[in-house]
Structures are given as C-alpha cells and as structure tokens.
Amino acid sequence: MFGIIIVAVLLGRAAATVDLLATSYFVDENCMNTPQIVTMDFTVTAVSSCVSDASCTPEVYGGNTYYSKSECITDPYTYSVEIFNGNGGVLQPFLMVETYTGEDCETLSTINATATANGCQFASENSSSSATLFTNGSALYQLYDNGACGGNATRYFVDRATLLNHTCYGGNTKFYTNYDASTSSNSASASGSESTSTSSSGSNSSVANTDARLTAGAIVGIIIGSVALVFFVAAVVFWRSRLSSSKDTEDTYADYRAATNGRPTMSSDPNSQDIAPHGLGGLWDDEVIATARIPREKVVVQHLLSRGAYGEVYAGLYNGQLVAIKMLLQENRRSVRHLNEFLAEVKRTALLDHPRIVRLVGVAWDSLTDLCGVLEYMEGGDLRALLDKLNVQGHHKGFDQEKVRIALHVAHALTYLHSLDLPVIHRDLKSKNILLSEDLDAKLTDFGVSRERINETMTAGVGTSLWMAPEVMMGEKYDAKADIFSFGVVLSELDTHCLPYDNARKKTNKSDAAILQLVAAGKIHVEFSPWALQSMVNLGLACVSVDSKLRPTAAEALYKLHTILSQEV
C-alpha cells in the first residue's frame, strides 16, 4: 500500500487573499474517479472573481475525449490530496510541478498535479508528459513535444532530498508529492499529463508550512518497518559470514536487479556497503573506483544504443542529464573475469582527463550483476555510422574541413595518451570507437583493451583485426606506433566512407584473414580516393607503413593536421 505524507503546504501563495481556479480532467464522464491531471489557473487574482463550474464537461485533446470540472481553491496541495482520493476512497500518489519565472524560483507561473499510473495519461496533439515516482523517494518528470510521450523530451531527474524539501530545481521548478517512499515496496509507476495552465500575473510567492501529522496507519507502518529492519540486519550479518567462507567465485553475488526494457532502476541505499566476491581482488576496493562511484538509484536506463561481444550501451539519465550507460551482457554479469575487465576499463577511463576523450561520469552498482559505467552522451553517434550514412547518400569522397577536424581531434587524443608518463596504447582504435557531438566534434572512447605499457606483446583476441597493425597481428612486440597504424586506417575511412580494404576484398574475394596476411607482408594497404587531398594521402600512407619506425608519432601527425586545416581546407 502506498505510504502517504499528508502535509498542508501552501506552495508559495497567500491563501487568505487569492483563489486559484483548479481544473481537473477525467476519463470517466461523471468526473468521479481519480483525475488524469489537475491544472491551477493564476489569471484569477481575487476571491470574488473566481467562478467554479462543477458540471462534468467533455473536451477533446489530441483526438481523446476528457471530462473536466473546475473549483475555486486556495491550497493546491491540500486540494490535490482531496481530488486524488476519488477512486474508491484510496488515495492515489501524484506529482505536483510548479514552474517559475525569474531566477531561483522567484515568481510562480504554473502548477500541475499529475496522477501516477501506467501509460501516457493526458496528451494534446502537440504535447504530453510523463512522471515516475521511485520507491527510493526520487522522481523523473519528462516533457515531450508530441502527444504520445515519445521522441524528444526535456527531462528532470529529482532526487529524494529535492523532492521532500521542495528545493528550487534548475532555477525555475519545484516538485511536490504525497508519495512516501520510505513505507512503500511497490514498483514505480508512470503517468502522462499535459501542461495546460496559463501564466501568472507575476506576483511573488511566499511559502507557509503547517506541522506534519502522522496517521495511525503511518505509525503502524513505522513499527512494522522497524521490526523488518532488525530482521534484515540480522540476515545481512548471517549472509556476509556465509559469503566470506565461500570458495565459489562465480556465484556469490548480492541480489540481482538487471536494468531492462528502459525502466528506471529500483535500488537500495546507494551508500550501503557491498561485498565483492572472491577473485575481484583490489579493483573492487580501489580508491579510483570508490571515488568514481555514483548512486545506482540515480541511473535511469532507457533504450539500447549498441551491443558488442561482451557488453551493451544504453542511452539513459543521470541526475536528469542524458548519458550513455555501459553494462556487461546478461550472460557475462556473473563472470569474475568479465567483472574484473569491466572495472579495469572503468578505472582506466576515470584516470584519463582530456577534452578529446569521452568523460566517465561515474560507476554505479547495487550488486555486482547490475554494475554499470556511466559516460557522457555523444549526440552524433559513432564515426562509422556517419560514414555509412554518407555512403548511402552518395556524399562526395575526399577530405573537407569537417573530416580533417575529426582527424585532428583524434590525433589530439592519441597525443595525450602517448605522452603520459606511462604511455597508454588504445589498441582498438577504429571508426566505431570515435564518437561525435552534434557539431561533429570527435572524442575517443572504449579503453577496454588499452594498456599502460610499451613494447607490449599481443594478447589473443585484442583489438579489431581490420584496423590492427601488422606487428600486433603477428604477435610481435609493439608500442604506441600500433595506434598510429590504426589511425591511418581511419583516415582512409574518412576519405572513402568504406570499411578497410573494401576494394581488395571485392576484387580478390579473399577472407579477412587472407587480406590481413597480405597487409602484414606489405602487398596491399588501405586505399584513398582520387579526390583526397594529397597531403592527407601522404599522412595516411605514412601512418600505415609496415615498418613502425617509418610511422609518424601522434604529435607529428597532429602538427601535420593543424597545418592542413589552416592552409588547405
């Protein structure tokens, strides 16, 4: 059963002098059940000028028929508590949203209170919204530019403290709810609404709060919750003692909560102490990992962006901001080896700090099986996808200013990696690991197989073969120049829009393995189009020299690209 906080909050208005016209929208023609949304109209500025209309009037929005009635009110919160108590006497949770003009929530503009139930509850032809209340006390509010609660949206992720304290969010919004997460074990629910309130007359707001009063049911809930907590603590102590003596490194995990189907994560306290299985070693308690940890409850997984051999990347939200969320595949989440590799990648990424490398926002987990890395979101997608699109569209080959600038950005990232005190070799540089912003600014990502040492010997399965340097393919010792070879292959992709050695494969009908043998023998190399700048062709061919000593350093390539960008395009 939902726990309810019934606190009379005047929500920033002088109740004795101002009435608001509250309009409630229902799906039933008698206007008797829980409304879909309640809007408060601020065009009414005096008690005498407010006129109620208790009749249940049909109205059509976005092809859907709703039924409305209006009442003059002085306290939006108390009224919302009453009106959302219309469905069989069961109080329904709602999210109330106040918007303001001016700075720091100075002047109140609109108020909407939205019911929380599955689906997009209220939608006009060109706008809709959805609200989600989480069992941990936080909320997600999304405003859409269409009538189906899909596509582009403005998103607000409201943490528990902001919601309970009605803190000014983003300088223009406050949130309220009657939902008490501390006494609820129910799953989150979503709702849709339309913001249809008119703007205020510009009067400043003031807030008045009355004392909170606990109902008898709430007191019983607290007692039951306290007893349950005692049993829970005892169970945890027992479980940890069992875990410490276990020798099974693959199956001793905290409880499993996979984030799937784009649903927000329901989590326990993000600050709770987690137990790592035997075999995870020092990475689990590593200072870098601990410092990078963020609350799992604030990470909202949405739709899938890409899937690889070992992991997948989702679009999602963290603190209301769009992020990329990297997770292990379901079948790999119980493997200590994969968990170790994942944490190692997170640590490597956390230690890198450069504007041309995708930034790690943090790492989050409630249990090992829902471990995820949160990265900055790159709206332009990956370079390979862009080149495929250009190919389909018949875009002209060669190098323009944007393509040279992408190459320059990648060279910046490589120069940084290779110039660290202990140089970092990416080892898997390719077009798919180069991400783009909306303005086609490029950043390097995916350090899953990178290494912080030089004169490395190839590890089986490392990197992606078509971009791999001959010395790496042959299992010989290699250094940072291996990344330069891969960079030369990427330059060829930027020019032709095609995958590496595309023409050679079509002409000879040979397998990738056979093609790579010819590459290692120096018999074929990546191709450039007749329309490519000769200076870029020269740089690309130098980068893919079979003899690594003949390849330029990242810094030398960077200087060359600077010159080309300033003088030739």
C-alpha positions in Angstrom: 0.0 0.0 0.0 1.2 3.4 -0.8 2.5 5.4 2.2 1.2 9.0 2.2 2.6 12.1 3.6 -0.3 14.5 4.2 1.4 17.8 4.9 -0.5 21.0 4.3 1.8 23.1 2.2 0.5 26.4 0.7 3.0 26.1 -2.1 4.0 29.8 -2.2 0.7 31.6 -2.1 -1.2 33.7 0.4 -4.3 31.5 1.0 -6.4 34.2 2.6 -6.3 36.7 -0.3 -6.0 34.7 -3.6 -8.2 31.9 -5.1 -7.0 29.7 -7.9 -9.2 28.1 -10.5 -8.4 24.4 -10.4 -9.5 22.4 -13.4 -9.4 18.6 -13.2 -9.5 16.3 -16.2 -11.1 12.8 -16.0 -11.6 9.9 -18.4 -15.0 9.0 -16.8 -18.0 11.0 -17.9 -19.2 11.6 -14.3 -15.9 13.1 -13.2 -16.0 10.8 -10.1 -12.8 8.8 -10.3 -9.2 9.9 -10.0 -8.4 12.7 -12.4 -5.6 12.4 -15.0 -4.3 15.9 -14.3 -5.2 19.0 -12.3 -4.2 22.4 -13.5 -4.3 25.6 -11.5 -5.1 28.9 -13.2 -3.4 32.1 -11.9 -5.5 34.5 -14.0 -7.8 34.6 -11.1 -6.4 37.2 -8.6 -9.2 37.8 -6.1 -11.7 35.5 -4.3 -14.7 37.4 -5.7 -13.6 36.9 -9.4 -13.2 33.1 -9.2 -16.2 31.1 -10.6 -16.5 27.4 -10.2 -18.0 25.0 -12.7 -19.0 21.7 -11.1 -20.6 20.3 -14.3 -18.7 17.5 -16.0 -17.9 18.9 -19.4 -16.5 16.9 -22.3 -13.4 18.3 -24.0 -11.3 16.8 -26.9 -7.5 16.8 -26.8 -5.3 15.0 -29.3 -8.3 13.0 -30.5 -9.1 11.8 -27.0 -12.2 12.8 -25.0 -11.7 14.0 -21.4 -14.2 15.4 -19.0 -13.4 18.4 -16.9 -14.8 20.3 -13.9 -13.4 23.3 -12.0 -13.4 24.6 -8.5 -12.0 27.7 -6.7 -9.3 26.7 -4.3 -6.7 28.4 -2.0 -4.4 25.5 -1.3 -3.3 23.5 -4.3 -1.6 20.7 -2.4 -4.5 20.0 0.0 -6.9 20.2 -2.9 -4.8 17.7 -4.8 -4.8 15.3 -1.9 -8.6 15.5 -1.8 -9.2 15.2 -5.5 -6.9 12.3 -6.0 -8.8 10.5 -3.3 -11.7 9.9 -5.7 -11.1 6.3 -6.7 -12.9 4.1 -4.2 -11.6 6.1 -1.3 -8.0 5.0 -2.0 -5.6 7.9 -2.0 -3.5 7.9 -5.2 0.0 9.2 -5.5 0.6 12.3 -7.6 3.4 14.5 -8.6 2.9 18.3 -8.4 5.1 20.5 -10.5 5.4 24.3 -10.0 7.2 26.4 -12.7 8.6 29.8 -12.1 9.9 32.8 -13.9 12.9 34.9 -12.8 15.9 33.5 -11.0 15.9 31.0 -8.2 12.2 30.3 -8.4 11.3 33.9 -7.8 7.8 34.3 -9.4 5.3 31.4 -9.6 3.9 30.8 -13.1 2.1 27.4 -13.3 1.1 24.4 -11.2 0.1 21.0 -12.5 -0.7 17.9 -10.4 -0.4 14.6 -12.3 -1.7 11.2 -11.3 0.8 8.3 -11.4 -0.4 5.3 -13.3 0.9 3.3 -16.3 0.9 5.0 -19.6 0.7 8.5 -21.1 -2.4 9.6 -19.2 -3.1 13.0 -20.7 -1.9 14.3 -24.1 -2.8 17.0 -26.5 -1.9 16.9 -30.2 1.5 18.6 -29.7 2.5 18.0 -26.1 2.5 15.3 -23.4 4.4 14.4 -20.3 5.2 11.5 -18.0 6.0 11.3 -14.3 7.7 8.5 -12.5 7.9 8.0 -8.7 10.5 5.7 -7.4 10.5 3.6 -4.3 13.7 5.3 -3.2 12.0 8.6 -3.0 13.2 10.2 -6.2 11.2 11.2 -9.3 11.6 11.5 -13.0 9.5 14.2 -14.9 9.6 14.3 -18.7 8.0 16.9 -21.1 7.5 15.8 -24.7 6.9 17.8 -27.9 4.3 15.3 -29.2 1.1 13.7 -28.0 2.5 10.2 -27.4 5.1 10.6 -24.6 7.8 9.6 -27.1 10.7 11.2 -29.0 12.4 14.4 -27.9 11.9 15.3 -24.2 13.0 17.7 -21.6 13.9 15.5 -18.6 14.1 16.3 -14.9 15.5 13.8 -12.5 14.6 14.9 -9.0 16.4 13.3 -6.1 14.7 12.5 -2.8 16.0 15.5 -0.9 15.0 17.9 -3.6 11.5 16.4 -3.7 11.0 16.4 0.1 12.4 19.8 0.7 10.8 21.4 -2.4 14.2 22.8 -3.4 14.3 25.1 -6.5 15.4 22.8 -9.3 17.3 24.4 -12.2 16.3 27.9 -11.1 12.7 27.5 -12.3 10.9 24.4 -11.0 9.8 22.9 -7.7 8.3 19.4 -7.1 5.9 18.0 -4.5 4.4 14.6 -3.9 2.1 12.8 -1.5 4.1 9.6 -2.0 6.1 8.4 0.9 8.8 6.1 -0.5 10.0 5.0 3.0 6.9 3.0 3.6 6.3 1.6 0.1 7.6 -1.6 -1.5 5.6 -1.0 -4.7 7.3 -0.6 -8.1 7.5 2.8 -9.7 4.6 4.0 -11.8 4.5 6.3 -14.8 1.9 8.8 -15.9 1.3 11.2 -18.7 0.0 14.8 -18.5 -0.3 18.0 -20.4 0.9 21.3 -19.1 -2.2 23.5 -19.8 -2.0 26.1 -17.1 -2.0 29.7 -18.0 0.8 32.0 -16.8 0.6 34.0 -13.6 0.1 37.7 -13.1 3.6 37.9 -11.9 3.1 38.1 -8.2 5.9 36.9 -6.0 5.5 33.8 -3.9 5.7 33.1 -0.2 5.6 29.7 1.4 3.7 28.6 4.6 4.0 25.2 6.1 1.9 23.5 8.7 3.1 20.7 11.1 3.2 17.2 9.7 0.9 14.8 11.3 1.2 11.0 11.2 -1.9 8.9 10.8 -2.4 5.8 12.8 -1.7 3.8 9.7 1.6 5.6 9.3 2.6 4.8 12.9 1.8 1.1 12.4 3.9 1.2 9.2 6.9 2.7 11.1 6.7 0.0 13.8 6.4 -2.8 11.2 9.3 -1.2 9.2 11.5 -1.1 12.3 10.9 -4.8 13.1 11.6 -5.7 9.5 14.8 -3.7 9.6 16.0 -5.7 12.6 15.4 -8.9 10.8 17.1 -7.5 7.7 20.2 -6.5 9.5 20.4 -10.0 11.1 20.0 -11.6 7.8 22.8 -9.4 6.2 25.2 -10.4 9.0 24.4 -14.0 8.5 24.7 -13.7 4.7 28.1 -12.0 5.0 29.5 -14.6 7.3 28.4 -17.3 4.8 29.9 -15.3 1.9 33.3 -14.8 3.5 33.8 -18.6 3.8 32.5 -19.4 0.3 35.0 -20.6 -2.3 32.7 -20.2 -5.3 34.0 -17.2 -7.2 31.3 -17.1 -9.9 28.0 -17.4 -8.0 28.4 -15.4 -4.7 26.7 -12.1 -5.5 24.4 -9.6 -4.0 20.8 -9.7 -5.1 20.2 -9.4 -8.8 18.5 -6.3 -10.4 19.1 -6.0 -14.1 18.0 -2.8 -15.7 16.0 -3.8 -18.7 13.2 -2.6 -21.0 14.2 1.0 -20.4 12.6 1.0 -17.0 14.1 3.1 -14.2 16.1 1.3 -11.6 14.7 0.4 -8.2 17.6 0.3 -5.8 18.6 0.0 -2.2 20.6 2.7 -0.5 23.5 3.6 -2.8 25.8 4.3 0.1 25.4 0.8 1.6 28.4 -1.4 1.8 28.7 -4.0 -0.9 30.5 -7.3 -0.7 32.8 -8.3 -3.6 33.1 -12.0 -4.5 36.5 -13.7 -4.0 38.6 -13.1 -7.1 37.7 -9.5 -7.8 40.9 -8.6 -5.9 41.9 -5.0 -5.2 39.8 -3.4 -8.0 36.6 -3.5 -6.0 38.2 -1.5 -3.2 40.3 0.5 -5.5 40.5 4.2 -4.5 39.8 5.4 -8.1 36.7 3.1 -8.4 35.4 4.2 -5.0 35.9 7.9 -5.8 34.1 7.5 -9.2 31.1 5.7 -7.6 27.7 7.3 -8.0 24.3 6.3 -6.7 22.8 3.4 -8.8 19.3 4.7 -8.0 20.0 7.9 -10.0 20.9 6.0 -13.1 17.9 5.5 -15.4 18.4 3.0 -18.2 16.4 3.8 -21.4 16.9 2.4 -24.9 19.7 0.3 -26.4 22.3 2.1 -28.4 24.7 -0.7 -29.3 25.8 -4.2 -28.4 29.2 -5.8 -28.6 30.7 -9.2 -27.9 30.8 -8.6 -24.1 28.7 -5.6 -23.3 26.0 -3.2 -24.4 25.5 0.5 -24.2 22.2 2.2 -23.4 21.0 5.8 -23.5 19.8 6.9 -20.1 19.7 9.6 -17.5 21.8 10.5 -14.5 20.6 13.5 -12.4 18.3 14.4 -15.3 21.2 14.6 -17.8 21.4 12.4 -20.9 24.2 9.9 -20.5 25.5 6.7 -22.1 25.3 3.6 -19.8 27.7 0.7 -20.4 26.9 -2.7 -19.0 28.1 -6.3 -19.4 25.9 -8.6 -21.4 23.5 -10.6 -19.2 25.5 -13.8 -19.6 28.7 -12.1 -18.6 27.5 -10.5 -15.4 28.3 -13.5 -13.2 31.8 -13.9 -14.5 34.6 -12.7 -12.2 36.9 -12.3 -15.2 34.5 -10.1 -17.1 33.7 -8.1 -14.0 37.4 -7.5 -13.4 38.0 -6.4 -17.0 35.0 -4.1 -16.8 36.2 -2.5 -13.6 39.7 -2.2 -15.1 38.3 -0.3 -18.1 36.3 2.0 -15.8 39.5 2.7 -13.8 41.5 3.5 -17.0 38.8 5.8 -18.3 38.5 7.5 -14.9 42.2 8.3 -14.9 42.1 10.0 -18.3 41.3 13.7 -18.5 41.3 15.3 -21.9 38.6 17.1 -23.9 39.0 14.7 -26.8 38.4 11.6 -24.7 34.8 10.6 -23.7 34.5 11.5 -20.0 33.5 9.0 -17.3 30.6 10.4 -15.3 30.9 7.6 -12.7 30.4 3.9 -12.0 27.3 2.6 -10.2 26.1 -0.7 -8.7 23.7 -2.0 -6.1 25.0 -5.6 -6.7 27.7 -6.9 -9.0 25.2 -8.0 -11.5 23.9 -4.5 -12.2 27.3 -2.9 -12.4 27.4 -0.1 -15.0 29.7 2.6 -16.2 28.1 6.0 -16.9 29.7 8.1 -19.7 29.0 11.4 -21.3 26.5 11.1 -24.1 27.6 12.0 -27.6 24.6 13.0 -29.7 26.2 12.5 -33.1 26.8 8.8 -32.6 29.9 7.0 -33.8 32.0 7.9 -36.8 31.3 4.5 -38.6 27.6 5.2 -38.5 28.1 8.7 -40.0 30.3 7.3 -42.8 27.8 4.6 -43.6 25.1 7.3 -43.9 27.3 9.4 -46.2 28.0 6.4 -48.3 24.2 5.6 -48.7 23.5 9.3 -49.5 26.2 9.3 -52.2 28.2 12.0 -50.4 31.3 13.1 -52.2 34.5 11.4 -51.2 37.7 13.2 -50.2 38.5 15.5 -47.2 36.6 18.6 -46.3 37.1 20.8 -43.3 34.8 18.7 -41.0 36.6 15.4 -41.9 40.1 17.0 -41.3 38.8 18.4 -38.0 37.6 14.9 -36.9 41.1 13.5 -37.7 42.7 16.4 -35.8 40.6 15.7 -32.7 41.5 12.0 -32.7 45.2 13.0 -33.1 44.8 15.2 -30.1 43.5 12.3 -28.1 46.4 10.0 -29.2 49.0 12.7 -28.5 47.7 12.9 -24.9 47.5 9.1 -24.4 51.0 8.5 -25.8 52.6 11.4 -23.9 51.6 10.3 -20.4 54.4 9.4 -18.0 53.4 5.8 -18.6 52.0 5.9 -22.2 48.6 4.4 -22.8 48.1 2.4 -26.0 44.5 2.3 -27.0 44.9 -0.9 -29.1 41.4 -0.8 -30.5 41.3 2.5 -32.4 38.6 2.3 -35.2 35.8 4.4 -36.6 33.2 2.8 -34.3 35.2 3.9 -31.2 35.3 7.5 -32.3 32.2 9.3 -31.1 30.8 12.6 -32.3 28.8 15.5 -30.9 26.0 17.2 -32.8 28.6 19.6 -34.2 30.9 16.7 -35.2 33.4 17.3 -32.5 35.2 13.9 -32.1 36.1 12.1 -28.9 37.8 8.7 -28.4 36.2 6.0 -26.4 36.3 2.3 -25.4 39.5 1.6 -23.4 38.6 -2.0 -22.8 41.8 -3.4 -24.2 44.1 -0.5 -23.7 47.4 -1.0 -21.9 49.6 1.3 -19.8 52.9 0.0 -21.1 55.2 -0.1 -24.1 56.8 -2.9 -26.0 53.7 -5.0 -25.4 53.2 -8.5 -26.9 49.9 -9.2 -28.4 47.1 -10.7 -26.3 44.9 -13.1 -28.1 41.6 -11.5 -29.2 42.8 -8.0 -28.6 41.5 -5.2 -30.8 39.7 -5.4 -34.1 41.7 -7.1 -36.9 40.9 -4.8 -39.9 42.4 -1.8 -38.1 45.3 -3.8 -36.4 48.9 -3.1 -37.1 51.0 -5.9 -38.7 53.3 -6.3 -35.6 50.2 -6.8 -33.4 48.7 -9.3 -35.8 51.9 -11.3 -35.9 52.2 -11.4 -32.1 55.4 -9.3 -32.1 56.4 -6.6 -29.6 54.7 -3.3 -30.3 54.5 0.2 -28.9 52.3 3.3 -29.4 53.0 3.3 -33.1 50.4 0.4 -33.3 47.8 3.1 -32.6 49.2 5.2 -35.4 48.7 2.4 -37.9 45.0 2.2 -36.9 44.8 6.0 -37.2 46.0 5.7 -40.8 43.2 3.1 -41.5 40.7 5.6 -40.0 42.0 8.3 -42.3 41.2 6.0 -45.3 37.7 5.5 -43.9 37.2 9.3 -43.6 38.1 9.7 -47.3 36.3 6.7 -48.9 33.4 6.1 -46.4 34.1 2.4 -46.8 35.4 -0.2 -44.4 39.1 -1.0 -44.6 40.4 -3.0 -47.6 36.9 -2.9 -49.1 38.1 -2.9 -52.7 40.7 -5.6 -52.1 38.1 -7.9 -50.6 35.7 -7.3 -53.5 38.4 -7.8 -56.2 40.0 -10.9 -54.7 37.1 -12.4 -52.8 39.5 -13.3 -50.1 38.7 -13.7 -46.4 39.7 -11.1 -43.8 42.4 -13.4 -42.6 43.9 -13.7 -46.0 43.7 -9.9 -46.6 45.5 -9.3 -43.3 48.3 -11.6 -44.3 48.8 -9.6 -47.4 48.8 -6.4 -45.3 51.4 -7.8 -43.0 53.5 -8.7 -46.0 53.2 -5.2 -47.3 51.5 -6.4 -50.5 48.3 -4.3 -50.0 47.4 -1.3 -47.9 44.4 0.9 -47.4 43.2 3.0 -50.3 42.4 6.6 -50.8 40.2 8.2 -53.4 41.4 10.3 -56.3 39.6 13.3 -54.7 41.5 13.1 -51.5 44.0 15.9 -50.6 47.5 14.7 -51.4 48.8 15.9 -48.1 46.2 13.7 -46.3 47.0 10.8 -48.5 50.7 11.1 -47.7 50.0 11.3 -44.0 47.7 8.3 -44.2 50.2 6.1 -46.1 52.9 7.1 -43.7 50.8 6.0 -40.8 50.1 2.6 -42.3 53.8 1.8 -43.0 54.6 -1.8 -42.3 57.8 -0.7 -40.6 56.6 1.0 -37.4 59.7 3.2 -37.3 58.6 4.9 -40.5 55.2 5.9 -39.0 54.9 9.4 -37.5 54.3 9.9 -33.8 50.9 11.2 -32.7 52.4 14.6 -32.1 53.8 14.7 -35.6 50.5 13.7 -37.1 48.8 16.4 -35.0 51.1 19.1 -36.3 50.6 18.0 -39.9 46.8 18.1 -39.5 47.0 21.5 -37.9 48.9 22.7 -41.0 46.4 21.1 -43.4 43.4 22.5 -41.6 44.8 26.0 -41.5 46.2 26.2 -45.1 44.4 23.6 -47.3 40.7 23.3 -46.4 
